[in-house]
Amino acid sequence: MTDAAIAVLDTAAEQGWSPTAASDTLQVIDVLAVALAQRGSPMADVLDQVPALTAAARDVLSAPLPPAPRRGTAAARREEADGIAAYRA
């Protein structure tokens, strides 16, 4: 399983995160958190926050991007560096 996670990270580092890949990864996190929480307290107490956090991350994924900055500006370069530019059509 660690090898699969590393492969996902390597691909994301090279190609960026697509919304679908990010959503799929959040779903895996939810499943793993539920599985670990079955060990009971205190593990369950710590992991009970995970569903709300992954739901918030999904909200961020589904939110529309702000208008694109003009080409060549510092904001455009920042979007390119952050990977946001890859999500723009």
Sequence and secondary structure as in RCSB ss.txt:
>XXXX:A:sequence
MTDAAIAVLDTAAEQGWSPTAASDTLQVIDVLAVALAQRGSPMADVLDQVPALTAAARDVLSAPLPPAPRRGTAA
ARREEADGIAAYRA
>XXXX:A:secstr
 HHHHHHHHHHHHHH   HHHHHHHHHHHHHHHHHHHTT TTHHHHHTTHHHHHHHHHHHHHS       TTSHH
HHHHHHHTGGGG  
